[in-house]
Amino acid sequence: MKVRVLYFARLREAVGRDREELELPVGVATVAALRDWLVARGEPWASAFGEIRRVRAAVDQSMAADDVALREGAEVAFFPPVTGG
C-alpha cells in the first residue's frame, strides 16, 4: 500500500523533510502500525517520534486515532500537540 506521509513543526525539523511517499510493508495498516514502522526505520524517525510525548495524526485531513485503518493513497499527517501561549 502506498501512502503520503506529512511531517509538521518539530517533526519536520527532526526528520529533515516535510513529506515522503512510502510503500508500506504488509501488516502496516493502521496509524499506530505506521508510527511504529517509521520508528523501526531508525534515525532520524526514532528520535523524532521518541522526543515528542504525544504525536498526533490525521488521515486525509481528519484527526485520527491510533486504530484508524489506512487505505491506498491515504495522506497521513503527523504533528506534535499545539501549545498556546
Biopython code that builds the backbone (N, CA, C, O; Angstrom):
import numpy as np
from Bio.PDB.StructureBuilder import StructureBuilder

atoms = [
    (1, "MET", "N", (0.853, -1.162, 0.000)),
    (1, "MET", "CA", (0.000, 0.000, 0.000)),
    (1, "MET", "C", (0.903, 1.230, 0.000)),
    (1, "MET", "O", (1.870, 1.297, 0.759)),
    (2, "LYS", "N", (0.589, 2.183, -0.839)),
    (2, "LYS", "CA", (1.365, 3.413, -0.930)),
    (2, "LYS", "C", (0.594, 4.544, -0.245)),
    (2, "LYS", "O", (-0.600, 4.723, -0.483)),
    (3, "VAL", "N", (1.288, 5.304, 0.607)),
    (3, "VAL", "CA", (0.689, 6.442, 1.293)),
    (3, "VAL", "C", (1.632, 7.630, 1.223)),
    (3, "VAL", "O", (2.827, 7.480, 0.971)),
    (4, "ARG", "N", (1.083, 8.797, 1.447)),
    (4, "ARG", "CA", (1.871, 10.023, 1.550)),
    (4, "ARG", "C", (1.894, 10.407, 3.026)),
    (4, "ARG", "O", (0.846, 10.524, 3.661)),
    (5, "VAL", "N", (3.093, 10.602, 3.566)),
    (5, "VAL", "CA", (3.251, 10.983, 4.968)),
    (5, "VAL", "C", (3.752, 12.417, 5.025)),
    (5, "VAL", "O", (4.737, 12.770, 4.378)),
    (6, "LEU", "N", (3.060, 13.238, 5.809)),
    (6, "LEU", "CA", (3.440, 14.637, 6.012)),
    (6, "LEU", "C", (3.923, 14.820, 7.441)),
    (6, "LEU", "O", (3.356, 14.250, 8.374)),
    (7, "TYR", "N", (4.972, 15.618, 7.609)),
    (7, "TYR", "CA", (5.515, 15.916, 8.932)),
    (7, "TYR", "C", (5.399, 17.416, 9.180)),
    (7, "TYR", "O", (5.699, 18.223, 8.300)),
    (8, "PHE", "N", (4.964, 17.783, 10.381)),
    (8, "PHE", "CA", (4.788, 19.186, 10.707)),
    (8, "PHE", "C", (5.590, 19.588, 11.938)),
    (8, "PHE", "O", (5.928, 18.756, 12.781)),
    (9, "ALA", "N", (5.885, 20.871, 12.020)),
    (9, "ALA", "CA", (6.530, 21.505, 13.175)),
    (9, "ALA", "C", (7.842, 20.798, 13.542)),
    (9, "ALA", "O", (8.684, 20.574, 12.672)),
    (10, "ARG", "N", (8.021, 20.448, 14.809)),
    (10, "ARG", "CA", (9.278, 19.837, 15.266)),
    (10, "ARG", "C", (9.565, 18.507, 14.588)),
    (10, "ARG", "O", (10.728, 18.147, 14.408)),
    (11, "LEU", "N", (8.535, 17.776, 14.212)),
    (11, "LEU", "CA", (8.767, 16.512, 13.495)),
    (11, "LEU", "C", (9.428, 16.772, 12.150)),
    (11, "LEU", "O", (10.357, 16.063, 11.763)),
    (12, "ARG", "N", (8.954, 17.783, 11.439)),
    (12, "ARG", "CA", (9.531, 18.138, 10.133)),
    (12, "ARG", "C", (11.009, 18.492, 10.297)),
    (12, "ARG", "O", (11.852, 18.049, 9.518)),
    (13, "GLU", "N", (11.309, 19.283, 11.302)),
    (13, "GLU", "CA", (12.700, 19.667, 11.549)),
    (13, "GLU", "C", (13.548, 18.451, 11.910)),
    (13, "GLU", "O", (14.687, 18.331, 11.457)),
    (14, "ALA", "N", (13.005, 17.558, 12.715)),
    (14, "ALA", "CA", (13.767, 16.402, 13.191)),
    (14, "ALA", "C", (14.064, 15.388, 12.079)),
    (14, "ALA", "O", (15.154, 14.819, 12.033)),
    (15, "VAL", "N", (13.095, 15.163, 11.187)),
    (15, "VAL", "CA", (13.331, 14.178, 10.130)),
    (15, "VAL", "C", (13.946, 14.806, 8.878)),
    (15, "VAL", "O", (14.377, 14.094, 7.971)),
    (16, "GLY", "N", (13.984, 16.127, 8.829)),
    (16, "GLY", "CA", (14.645, 16.808, 7.724)),
    (16, "GLY", "C", (13.885, 16.820, 6.417)),
    (16, "GLY", "O", (14.475, 16.980, 5.348)),
    (17, "ARG", "N", (12.582, 16.653, 6.499)),
    (17, "ARG", "CA", (11.741, 16.707, 5.303)),
    (17, "ARG", "C", (10.315, 16.994, 5.720)),
    (17, "ARG", "O", (9.941, 16.758, 6.868)),
    (18, "ASP", "N", (9.522, 17.498, 4.801)),
    (18, "ASP", "CA", (8.138, 17.798, 5.151)),
    (18, "ASP", "C", (7.170, 16.725, 4.688)),
    (18, "ASP", "O", (6.023, 16.688, 5.133)),
    (19, "ARG", "N", (7.626, 15.840, 3.787)),
    (19, "ARG", "CA", (6.747, 14.777, 3.280)),
    (19, "ARG", "C", (7.559, 13.684, 2.625)),
    (19, "ARG", "O", (8.716, 13.878, 2.252)),
    (20, "GLU", "N", (6.931, 12.533, 2.492)),
    (20, "GLU", "CA", (7.518, 11.454, 1.712)),
    (20, "GLU", "C", (6.423, 10.492, 1.275)),
    (20, "GLU", "O", (5.419, 10.307, 1.963)),
    (21, "GLU", "N", (6.642, 9.888, 0.119)),
    (21, "GLU", "CA", (5.745, 8.852, -0.400)),
    (21, "GLU", "C", (6.343, 7.517, 0.019)),
    (21, "GLU", "O", (7.523, 7.262, -0.224)),
    (22, "LEU", "N", (5.550, 6.674, 0.637)),
    (22, "LEU", "CA", (6.067, 5.413, 1.156)),
    (22, "LEU", "C", (5.241, 4.227, 0.679)),
    (22, "LEU", "O", (4.013, 4.291, 0.614)),
    (23, "GLU", "N", (5.928, 3.159, 0.352)),
    (23, "GLU", "CA", (5.293, 1.875, 0.074)),
    (23, "GLU", "C", (5.369, 1.098, 1.383)),
    (23, "GLU", "O", (6.457, 0.719, 1.818)),
    (24, "LEU", "N", (4.224, 0.858, 2.009)),
    (24, "LEU", "CA", (4.209, 0.206, 3.313)),
    (24, "LEU", "C", (4.279, -1.309, 3.178)),
    (24, "LEU", "O", (3.693, -1.884, 2.261)),
    (25, "PRO", "N", (4.989, -1.944, 4.084)),
    (25, "PRO", "CA", (5.030, -3.404, 4.058)),
    (25, "PRO", "C", (3.689, -3.993, 4.498)),
    (25, "PRO", "O", (2.883, -3.325, 5.146)),
    (26, "VAL", "N", (3.476, -5.231, 4.139)),
    (26, "VAL", "CA", (2.267, -5.942, 4.557)),
    (26, "VAL", "C", (2.199, -5.907, 6.082)),
    (26, "VAL", "O", (3.210, -6.104, 6.755)),
    (27, "GLY", "N", (1.034, -5.662, 6.614)),
    (27, "GLY", "CA", (0.859, -5.623, 8.061)),
    (27, "GLY", "C", (0.851, -4.223, 8.642)),
    (27, "GLY", "O", (0.410, -4.023, 9.773)),
    (28, "VAL", "N", (1.331, -3.258, 7.884)),
    (28, "VAL", "CA", (1.285, -1.865, 8.349)),
    (28, "VAL", "C", (0.001, -1.279, 7.782)),
    (28, "VAL", "O", (-0.032, -0.796, 6.650)),
    (29, "ALA", "N", (-1.060, -1.329, 8.594)),
    (29, "ALA", "CA", (-2.382, -0.980, 8.077)),
    (29, "ALA", "C", (-3.145, 0.009, 8.944)),
    (29, "ALA", "O", (-4.282, 0.356, 8.624)),
    (30, "THR", "N", (-2.541, 0.471, 10.039)),
    (30, "THR", "CA", (-3.199, 1.450, 10.912)),
    (30, "THR", "C", (-2.227, 2.587, 11.198)),
    (30, "THR", "O", (-1.034, 2.489, 10.911)),
    (31, "VAL", "N", (-2.751, 3.659, 11.762)),
    (31, "VAL", "CA", (-1.911, 4.794, 12.152)),
    (31, "VAL", "C", (-0.831, 4.345, 13.129)),
    (31, "VAL", "O", (0.333, 4.711, 12.964)),
    (32, "ALA", "N", (-1.189, 3.563, 14.141)),
    (32, "ALA", "CA", (-0.216, 3.097, 15.129)),
    (32, "ALA", "C", (0.857, 2.231, 14.487)),
    (32, "ALA", "O", (2.038, 2.369, 14.804)),
    (33, "ALA", "N", (0.456, 1.344, 13.590)),
    (33, "ALA", "CA", (1.434, 0.480, 12.922)),
    (33, "ALA", "C", (2.376, 1.293, 12.045)),
    (33, "ALA", "O", (3.564, 0.982, 11.961)),
    (34, "LEU", "N", (1.864, 2.326, 11.395)),
    (34, "LEU", "CA", (2.705, 3.205, 10.585)),
    (34, "LEU", "C", (3.716, 3.923, 11.471)),
    (34, "LEU", "O", (4.903, 3.975, 11.149)),
    (35, "ARG", "N", (3.248, 4.471, 12.577)),
    (35, "ARG", "CA", (4.153, 5.166, 13.502)),
    (35, "ARG", "C", (5.242, 4.215, 13.991)),
    (35, "ARG", "O", (6.418, 4.580, 14.008)),
    (36, "ASP", "N", (4.868, 3.009, 14.386)),
    (36, "ASP", "CA", (5.846, 2.025, 14.854)),
    (36, "ASP", "C", (6.839, 1.656, 13.753)),
    (36, "ASP", "O", (8.033, 1.513, 14.016)),
    (37, "TRP", "N", (6.358, 1.505, 12.545)),
    (37, "TRP", "CA", (7.227, 1.168, 11.424)),
    (37, "TRP", "C", (8.210, 2.294, 11.127)),
    (37, "TRP", "O", (9.381, 2.044, 10.842)),
    (38, "LEU", "N", (7.729, 3.540, 11.195)),
    (38, "LEU", "CA", (8.626, 4.670, 10.987)),
    (38, "LEU", "C", (9.740, 4.678, 12.030)),
    (38, "LEU", "O", (10.906, 4.869, 11.686)),
    (39, "VAL", "N", (9.395, 4.472, 13.292)),
    (39, "VAL", "CA", (10.384, 4.434, 14.371)),
    (39, "VAL", "C", (11.383, 3.304, 14.136)),
    (39, "VAL", "O", (12.580, 3.469, 14.370)),
    (40, "ALA", "N", (10.890, 2.158, 13.672)),
    (40, "ALA", "CA", (11.756, 1.000, 13.428)),
    (40, "ALA", "C", (12.727, 1.231, 12.270)),
    (40, "ALA", "O", (13.714, 0.507, 12.138)),
    (41, "ARG", "N", (12.455, 2.233, 11.428)),
    (41, "ARG", "CA", (13.373, 2.564, 10.335)),
    (41, "ARG", "C", (14.691, 3.109, 10.877)),
    (41, "ARG", "O", (15.690, 3.155, 10.159)),
    (42, "GLY", "N", (14.693, 3.515, 12.131)),
    (42, "GLY", "CA", (15.916, 4.053, 12.728)),
    (42, "GLY", "C", (15.926, 5.572, 12.694)),
    (42, "GLY", "O", (14.880, 6.220, 12.684)),
    (43, "GLU", "N", (17.114, 6.115, 12.675)),
    (43, "GLU", "CA", (17.251, 7.572, 12.690)),
    (43, "GLU", "C", (16.994, 8.151, 11.311)),
    (43, "GLU", "O", (17.351, 7.538, 10.305)),
    (44, "PRO", "N", (16.380, 9.324, 11.252)),
    (44, "PRO", "CA", (16.030, 10.236, 12.333)),
    (44, "PRO", "C", (14.632, 10.032, 12.916)),
    (44, "PRO", "O", (14.235, 10.738, 13.843)),
    (45, "TRP", "N", (13.884, 9.063, 12.370)),
    (45, "TRP", "CA", (12.494, 8.869, 12.815)),
    (45, "TRP", "C", (12.403, 8.413, 14.270)),
    (45, "TRP", "O", (11.529, 8.873, 15.005)),
    (46, "ALA", "N", (13.284, 7.527, 14.691)),
    (46, "ALA", "CA", (13.249, 7.020, 16.068)),
    (46, "ALA", "C", (13.357, 8.165, 17.070)),
    (46, "ALA", "O", (12.583, 8.234, 18.025)),
    (47, "SER", "N", (14.305, 9.049, 16.856)),
    (47, "SER", "CA", (14.465, 10.187, 17.769)),
    (47, "SER", "C", (13.308, 11.165, 17.637)),
    (47, "SER", "O", (12.789, 11.660, 18.638)),
    (48, "ALA", "N", (12.907, 11.442, 16.414)),
    (48, "ALA", "CA", (11.842, 12.424, 16.185)),
    (48, "ALA", "C", (10.558, 12.031, 16.899)),
    (48, "ALA", "O", (9.941, 12.861, 17.567)),
    (49, "PHE", "N", (10.152, 10.780, 16.765)),
    (49, "PHE", "CA", (8.912, 10.342, 17.388)),
    (49, "PHE", "C", (9.106, 10.059, 18.874)),
    (49, "PHE", "O", (8.150, 10.139, 19.645)),
    (50, "GLY", "N", (10.321, 9.732, 19.284)),
    (50, "GLY", "CA", (10.593, 9.455, 20.688)),
    (50, "GLY", "C", (10.696, 10.695, 21.550)),
    (50, "GLY", "O", (10.400, 10.643, 22.744)),
    (51, "GLU", "N", (11.108, 11.805, 20.970)),
    (51, "GLU", "CA", (11.302, 13.038, 21.725)),
    (51, "GLU", "C", (9.994, 13.759, 22.022)),
    (51, "GLU", "O", (9.922, 14.559, 22.954)),
    (52, "ILE", "N", (8.984, 13.486, 21.251)),
    (52, "ILE", "CA", (7.701, 14.178, 21.431)),
    (52, "ILE", "C", (6.760, 13.232, 22.151)),
    (52, "ILE", "O", (6.483, 12.129, 21.679)),
    (53, "ARG", "N", (6.274, 13.678, 23.299)),
    (53, "ARG", "CA", (5.481, 12.813, 24.169)),
    (53, "ARG", "C", (4.245, 12.237, 23.492)),
    (53, "ARG", "O", (3.965, 11.046, 23.626)),
    (54, "ARG", "N", (3.529, 13.040, 22.792)),
    (54, "ARG", "CA", (2.282, 12.572, 22.166)),
    (54, "ARG", "C", (2.214, 13.117, 20.745)),
    (54, "ARG", "O", (1.914, 14.293, 20.540)),
    (55, "VAL", "N", (2.489, 12.275, 19.782)),
    (55, "VAL", "CA", (2.399, 12.677, 18.381)),
    (55, "VAL", "C", (0.964, 12.465, 17.930)),
    (55, "VAL", "O", (0.396, 11.387, 18.107)),
    (56, "ARG", "N", (0.392, 13.496, 17.350)),
    (56, "ARG", "CA", (-0.978, 13.410, 16.848)),
    (56, "ARG", "C", (-0.945, 13.033, 15.379)),
    (56, "ARG", "O", (0.073, 13.199, 14.708)),
    (57, "ALA", "N", (-2.063, 12.527, 14.885)),
    (57, "ALA", "CA", (-2.129, 12.117, 13.480)),
    (57, "ALA", "C", (-3.457, 12.531, 12.867)),
    (57, "ALA", "O", (-4.472, 12.648, 13.553)),
    (58, "ALA", "N", (-3.425, 12.747, 11.570)),
    (58, "ALA", "CA", (-4.634, 12.983, 10.790)),
    (58, "ALA", "C", (-4.527, 12.124, 9.533)),
    (58, "ALA", "O", (-3.452, 11.998, 8.947)),
    (59, "VAL", "N", (-5.636, 11.543, 9.132)),
    (59, "VAL", "CA", (-5.688, 10.773, 7.895)),
    (59, "VAL", "C", (-6.671, 11.471, 6.965)),
    (59, "VAL", "O", (-7.836, 11.677, 7.305)),
    (60, "ASP", "N", (-6.177, 11.828, 5.794)),
    (60, "ASP", "CA", (-6.984, 12.560, 4.814)),
    (60, "ASP", "C", (-7.648, 13.778, 5.448)),
    (60, "ASP", "O", (-8.832, 14.040, 5.236)),
    (61, "GLN", "N", (-6.861, 14.515, 6.228)),
    (61, "GLN", "CA", (-7.232, 15.794, 6.852)),
    (61, "GLN", "C", (-8.294, 15.690, 7.938)),
    (61, "GLN", "O", (-8.964, 16.675, 8.247)),
    (62, "SER", "N", (-8.452, 14.510, 8.515)),
    (62, "SER", "CA", (-9.339, 14.335, 9.672)),
    (62, "SER", "C", (-8.526, 13.720, 10.795)),
    (62, "SER", "O", (-7.765, 12.778, 10.573)),
    (63, "MET", "N", (-8.683, 14.246, 11.995)),
    (63, "MET", "CA", (-7.958, 13.706, 13.137)),
    (63, "MET", "C", (-8.209, 12.208, 13.221)),
    (63, "MET", "O", (-9.321, 11.735, 12.986)),
    (64, "ALA", "N", (-7.150, 11.468, 13.563)),
    (64, "ALA", "CA", (-7.258, 10.011, 13.538)),
    (64, "ALA", "C", (-6.651, 9.395, 14.791)),
    (64, "ALA", "O", (-5.562, 9.775, 15.222)),
    (65, "ALA", "N", (-7.360, 8.450, 15.360)),
    (65, "ALA", "CA", (-6.855, 7.668, 16.489)),
    (65, "ALA", "C", (-5.882, 6.619, 15.963)),
    (65, "ALA", "O", (-5.797, 6.376, 14.759)),
    (66, "ASP", "N", (-5.157, 6.009, 16.878)),
    (66, "ASP", "CA", (-4.150, 5.013, 16.509)),
    (66, "ASP", "C", (-4.726, 3.826, 15.742)),
    (66, "ASP", "O", (-4.029, 3.224, 14.925)),
    (67, "ASP", "N", (-5.978, 3.484, 15.993)),
    (67, "ASP", "CA", (-6.552, 2.296, 15.354)),
    (67, "ASP", "C", (-7.224, 2.570, 14.005)),
    (67, "ASP", "O", (-7.841, 1.673, 13.430)),
    (68, "VAL", "N", (-7.108, 3.795, 13.500)),
    (68, "VAL", "CA", (-7.716, 4.108, 12.201)),
    (68, "VAL", "C", (-6.977, 3.362, 11.097)),
    (68, "VAL", "O", (-5.748, 3.394, 11.025)),
    (69, "ALA", "N", (-7.735, 2.694, 10.244)),
    (69, "ALA", "CA", (-7.164, 1.919, 9.137)),
    (69, "ALA", "C", (-6.705, 2.851, 8.016)),
    (69, "ALA", "O", (-7.339, 3.864, 7.722)),
    (70, "LEU", "N", (-5.591, 2.476, 7.408)),
    (70, "LEU", "CA", (-5.070, 3.216, 6.266)),
    (70, "LEU", "C", (-5.574, 2.572, 4.990)),
    (70, "LEU", "O", (-5.931, 1.394, 4.977)),
    (71, "ARG", "N", (-5.602, 3.349, 3.920)),
    (71, "ARG", "CA", (-6.020, 2.848, 2.618)),
    (71, "ARG", "C", (-5.005, 3.292, 1.581)),
    (71, "ARG", "O", (-4.239, 4.228, 1.808)),
    (72, "GLU", "N", (-5.004, 2.626, 0.462)),
    (72, "GLU", "CA", (-4.139, 3.000, -0.654)),
    (72, "GLU", "C", (-4.331, 4.476, -0.991)),
    (72, "GLU", "O", (-5.461, 4.934, -1.159)),
    (73, "GLY", "N", (-3.229, 5.220, -1.089)),
    (73, "GLY", "CA", (-3.287, 6.626, -1.464)),
    (73, "GLY", "C", (-3.619, 7.578, -0.328)),
    (73, "GLY", "O", (-3.770, 8.777, -0.562)),
    (74, "ALA", "N", (-3.734, 7.083, 0.883)),
    (74, "ALA", "CA", (-4.083, 7.951, 2.014)),
    (74, "ALA", "C", (-2.976, 8.971, 2.268)),
    (74, "ALA", "O", (-1.802, 8.729, 1.989)),
    (75, "GLU", "N", (-3.383, 10.107, 2.801)),
    (75, "GLU", "CA", (-2.448, 11.130, 3.257)),
    (75, "GLU", "C", (-2.470, 11.100, 4.782)),
    (75, "GLU", "O", (-3.508, 11.334, 5.401)),
    (76, "VAL", "N", (-1.321, 10.810, 5.378)),
    (76, "VAL", "CA", (-1.207, 10.725, 6.830)),
    (76, "VAL", "C", (-0.293, 11.836, 7.310)),
    (76, "VAL", "O", (0.866, 11.913, 6.903)),
    (77, "ALA", "N", (-0.814, 12.695, 8.173)),
    (77, "ALA", "CA", (-0.031, 13.801, 8.714)),
    (77, "ALA", "C", (0.269, 13.533, 10.178)),
    (77, "ALA", "O", (-0.611, 13.137, 10.943)),
    (78, "PHE", "N", (1.526, 13.754, 10.561)),
    (78, "PHE", "CA", (1.942, 13.628, 11.955)),
    (78, "PHE", "C", (2.400, 14.991, 12.447)),
    (78, "PHE", "O", (3.121, 15.708, 11.754)),
    (79, "PHE", "N", (1.967, 15.339, 13.662)),
    (79, "PHE", "CA", (2.369, 16.620, 14.227)),
    (79, "PHE", "C", (2.306, 16.564, 15.745)),
    (79, "PHE", "O", (1.506, 15.824, 16.318)),
    (80, "PRO", "N", (3.161, 17.355, 16.390)),
    (80, "PRO", "CA", (3.110, 17.403, 17.851)),
    (80, "PRO", "C", (1.901, 18.199, 18.297)),
    (80, "PRO", "O", (1.350, 18.986, 17.527)),
    (81, "PRO", "N", (1.482, 17.995, 19.551)),
    (81, "PRO", "CA", (0.342, 18.780, 20.043)),
    (81, "PRO", "C", (0.671, 20.272, 20.018)),
    (81, "PRO", "O", (1.821, 20.672, 20.201)),
    (82, "VAL", "N", (-0.324, 21.057, 19.795)),
    (82, "VAL", "CA", (-0.156, 22.511, 19.751)),
    (82, "VAL", "C", (-0.279, 23.052, 21.169)),
    (82, "VAL", "O", (-1.170, 22.669, 21.928)),
    (83, "THR", "N", (0.631, 23.944, 21.502)),
    (83, "THR", "CA", (0.539, 24.589, 22.813)),
    (83, "THR", "C", (0.264, 26.066, 22.614)),
    (83, "THR", "O", (0.757, 26.685, 21.670)),
    (84, "GLY", "N", (-0.509, 26.607, 23.493)),
    (84, "GLY", "CA", (-0.819, 28.046, 23.410)),
    (84, "GLY", "C", (0.115, 28.846, 24.266)),
    (84, "GLY", "O", (0.890, 28.298, 25.050)),
    (85, "GLY", "N", (0.038, 30.150, 24.114)),
    (85, "GLY", "CA", (0.939, 30.958, 24.918)),
    (85, "GLY", "C", (0.588, 32.377, 24.953)),
    (85, "GLY", "O", (1.274, 33.167, 25.601)),
]
sb = StructureBuilder()
sb.init_structure("model")
sb.init_model(0)
sb.init_chain("A")
sb.init_seg("    ")
for serial, (resi, resn, name, xyz) in enumerate(atoms, 1):
    if name == "N":
        sb.init_residue(resn, " ", resi, " ")
    sb.init_atom(name, np.array(xyz, "f"), 0.0, 1.0, " ", f" {name:<3s}", serial, name[0])
structure = sb.get_structure()
